[in-house]
Amino acid sequence: MAVPAAIAHGGAGPGPSRQTNVEVSISRAVEILEAGGSAVEAAVEACVVLEDDPVFNAGTGAVYRTDGSVLLDASLQTSDGRMGFVIAMCDTPNPIRVGRSTVWQATALENGRIQEDIPRRQSKVGPRAPSPETP
């Protein structure tokens, strides 16, 4: 039987003083796994914990650009090779959740003003073609 495990990191800059913050994220992932949740759900929600923590350069703690805006990226890849991502999202505190929703879409790369509407419309552009490795 597999034993649930989770790994998280707070980026390159936080250092050991932020270890407790990272452990909160790991605890959330383990909680989901032990309750029977999927690895994807555990990874996404662990990332949400980090995005919601203002000490990390992600989500609510992201660094402001010189024009006062914040642009966020997030990506997720599954063990069967699917990938979802968002690039340069604004006004979205948890881009990983939006990135997760794009795993099921044929395309997710939208940049500029149009991408701001993704969380509200969750566009469906059709099913992704199966990869050669997928039965």
C-alpha positions as a Markdown table, in Angstrom:
| # | Residue | x | y | z |
|---|---|---|---|---|
| 1 | Met | 0.0 | 0.0 | 0.0 |
| 2 | Ala | 1.3 | 3.4 | -0.9 |
| 3 | Val | 2.0 | 5.9 | 1.9 |
| 4 | Pro | 0.8 | 9.4 | 1.2 |
| 5 | Ala | 3.7 | 11.9 | 0.9 |
| 6 | Ala | 3.9 | 15.6 | 0.0 |
| 7 | Ile | 6.8 | 17.9 | -0.8 |
| 8 | Ala | 6.5 | 21.7 | -1.0 |
| 9 | His | 8.9 | 24.6 | -1.3 |
| 10 | Gly | 8.5 | 28.3 | -0.8 |
| 11 | Gly | 10.8 | 29.4 | -3.7 |
| 12 | Ala | 14.4 | 30.5 | -3.7 |
| 13 | Gly | 14.2 | 33.4 | -1.3 |
| 14 | Pro | 12.3 | 32.7 | 1.9 |
| 15 | Gly | 15.0 | 30.7 | 3.8 |
| 16 | Pro | 14.6 | 28.7 | 7.0 |
| 17 | Ser | 12.6 | 31.3 | 8.8 |
| 18 | Arg | 9.6 | 30.4 | 6.5 |
| 19 | Gln | 9.8 | 26.7 | 7.2 |
| 20 | Thr | 6.7 | 26.8 | 9.4 |
| 21 | Asn | 4.7 | 28.5 | 6.5 |
| 22 | Val | 5.8 | 25.7 | 4.1 |
| 23 | Glu | 4.8 | 23.0 | 6.6 |
| 24 | Val | 1.2 | 24.4 | 6.7 |
| 25 | Ser | 1.1 | 23.7 | 2.9 |
| 26 | Ile | 2.5 | 20.2 | 3.4 |
| 27 | Ser | 0.0 | 19.5 | 6.1 |
| 28 | Arg | -2.9 | 20.5 | 3.8 |
| 29 | Ala | -1.7 | 18.2 | 1.1 |
| 30 | Val | -1.3 | 15.2 | 3.5 |
| 31 | Glu | -4.7 | 15.9 | 4.9 |
| 32 | Ile | -6.3 | 15.6 | 1.4 |
| 33 | Leu | -4.3 | 12.5 | 0.5 |
| 34 | Glu | -5.2 | 10.7 | 3.8 |
| 35 | Ala | -8.9 | 11.6 | 3.2 |
| 36 | Gly | -8.6 | 9.8 | -0.2 |
| 37 | Gly | -8.2 | 12.9 | -2.4 |
| 38 | Ser | -6.2 | 12.8 | -5.5 |
| 39 | Ala | -2.6 | 13.8 | -5.9 |
| 40 | Val | -3.7 | 16.6 | -8.2 |
| 41 | Glu | -6.1 | 18.0 | -5.6 |
| 42 | Ala | -3.5 | 17.7 | -2.9 |
| 43 | Ala | -0.9 | 19.6 | -5.0 |
| 44 | Val | -3.3 | 22.3 | -6.0 |
| 45 | Glu | -4.6 | 23.0 | -2.5 |
| 46 | Ala | -1.0 | 22.9 | -1.1 |
| 47 | Cys | -0.1 | 25.6 | -3.6 |
| 48 | Val | -3.2 | 27.6 | -2.7 |
| 49 | Val | -1.9 | 27.7 | 0.9 |
| 50 | Leu | 1.3 | 29.2 | -0.4 |
| 51 | Glu | -0.5 | 31.6 | -2.7 |
| 52 | Asp | -2.7 | 32.8 | 0.2 |
| 53 | Asp | 0.4 | 33.4 | 2.5 |
| 54 | Pro | 1.7 | 36.9 | 1.9 |
| 55 | Val | 5.3 | 35.9 | 2.8 |
| 56 | Phe | 5.7 | 34.1 | -0.6 |
| 57 | Asn | 6.1 | 35.7 | -4.0 |
| 58 | Ala | 2.9 | 34.1 | -5.2 |
| 59 | Gly | -0.8 | 34.9 | -5.2 |
| 60 | Thr | -1.4 | 37.4 | -2.4 |
| 61 | Gly | 2.3 | 37.9 | -1.7 |
| 62 | Ala | 3.3 | 38.5 | -5.3 |
| 63 | Val | 5.6 | 41.4 | -6.0 |
| 64 | Tyr | 4.1 | 44.5 | -7.6 |
| 65 | Arg | 5.4 | 45.6 | -11.0 |
| 66 | Thr | 6.4 | 49.2 | -11.6 |
| 67 | Asp | 3.0 | 50.1 | -12.9 |
| 68 | Gly | 1.4 | 48.8 | -9.7 |
| 69 | Ser | -0.1 | 45.6 | -11.3 |
| 70 | Val | 0.6 | 42.0 | -10.4 |
| 71 | Leu | 0.9 | 39.3 | -13.0 |
| 72 | Leu | 0.8 | 35.7 | -11.9 |
| 73 | Asp | 1.7 | 32.4 | -13.5 |
| 74 | Ala | 0.9 | 28.8 | -12.5 |
| 75 | Ser | 1.2 | 25.4 | -14.0 |
| 76 | Leu | 0.3 | 21.8 | -13.3 |
| 77 | Gln | 1.3 | 18.6 | -15.0 |
| 78 | Thr | -0.3 | 15.2 | -14.4 |
| 79 | Ser | 1.4 | 11.9 | -14.3 |
| 80 | Asp | -0.3 | 11.0 | -17.6 |
| 81 | Gly | 1.3 | 13.9 | -19.4 |
| 82 | Arg | -1.5 | 16.4 | -19.4 |
| 83 | Met | -0.6 | 20.0 | -18.6 |
| 84 | Gly | -2.5 | 23.1 | -17.7 |
| 85 | Phe | -1.2 | 26.6 | -17.1 |
| 86 | Val | -1.9 | 30.3 | -17.0 |
| 87 | Ile | 0.5 | 33.1 | -17.8 |
| 88 | Ala | 0.3 | 36.7 | -16.8 |
| 89 | Met | -3.0 | 36.4 | -14.9 |
| 90 | Cys | -4.1 | 39.5 | -13.1 |
| 91 | Asp | -6.8 | 39.9 | -10.4 |
| 92 | Thr | -6.7 | 36.2 | -9.5 |
| 93 | Pro | -5.4 | 35.4 | -6.0 |
| 94 | Asn | -5.1 | 31.6 | -6.8 |
| 95 | Pro | -3.8 | 31.2 | -10.4 |
| 96 | Ile | -3.1 | 27.5 | -9.6 |
| 97 | Arg | -6.8 | 26.8 | -9.5 |
| 98 | Val | -7.3 | 28.4 | -12.9 |
| 99 | Gly | -4.3 | 26.5 | -14.2 |
| 100 | Arg | -5.8 | 23.3 | -13.0 |
| 101 | Ser | -9.0 | 24.0 | -14.9 |
| 102 | Thr | -7.0 | 24.4 | -18.1 |
| 103 | Val | -5.7 | 20.8 | -17.8 |
| 104 | Trp | -8.9 | 19.6 | -19.4 |
| 105 | Gln | -8.9 | 22.2 | -22.3 |
| 106 | Ala | -7.1 | 21.9 | -25.6 |
| 107 | Thr | -5.4 | 25.2 | -25.1 |
| 108 | Ala | -4.8 | 27.6 | -22.2 |
| 109 | Leu | -2.3 | 30.1 | -23.4 |
| 110 | Glu | -3.9 | 33.5 | -23.5 |
| 111 | Asn | -2.0 | 36.6 | -22.8 |
| 112 | Gly | -2.9 | 40.3 | -22.5 |
| 113 | Arg | -6.4 | 41.6 | -21.7 |
| 114 | Ile | -8.3 | 38.6 | -22.9 |
| 115 | Gln | -6.8 | 36.2 | -20.3 |
| 116 | Glu | -8.3 | 38.3 | -17.5 |
| 117 | Asp | -11.7 | 36.8 | -18.4 |
| 118 | Ile | -10.6 | 33.1 | -18.0 |
| 119 | Pro | -11.7 | 32.7 | -14.4 |
| 120 | Arg | -15.2 | 34.0 | -15.1 |
| 121 | Arg | -15.9 | 32.2 | -18.4 |
| 122 | Gln | -13.8 | 29.0 | -18.0 |
| 123 | Ser | -14.0 | 28.6 | -21.7 |
| 124 | Lys | -14.3 | 25.1 | -23.1 |
| 125 | Val | -12.5 | 24.7 | -26.4 |
| 126 | Gly | -13.1 | 21.0 | -26.9 |
| 127 | Pro | -11.5 | 17.8 | -25.6 |
| 128 | Arg | -7.7 | 17.4 | -25.7 |
| 129 | Ala | -6.6 | 14.7 | -28.2 |
| 130 | Pro | -5.2 | 11.7 | -26.3 |
| 131 | Ser | -1.5 | 11.3 | -26.3 |
| 132 | Pro | 0.0 | 8.2 | -28.0 |
| 133 | Glu | 0.9 | 6.8 | -24.6 |
| 134 | Thr | -2.7 | 7.0 | -23.4 |
| 135 | Pro | -4.8 | 3.9 | -24.0 |
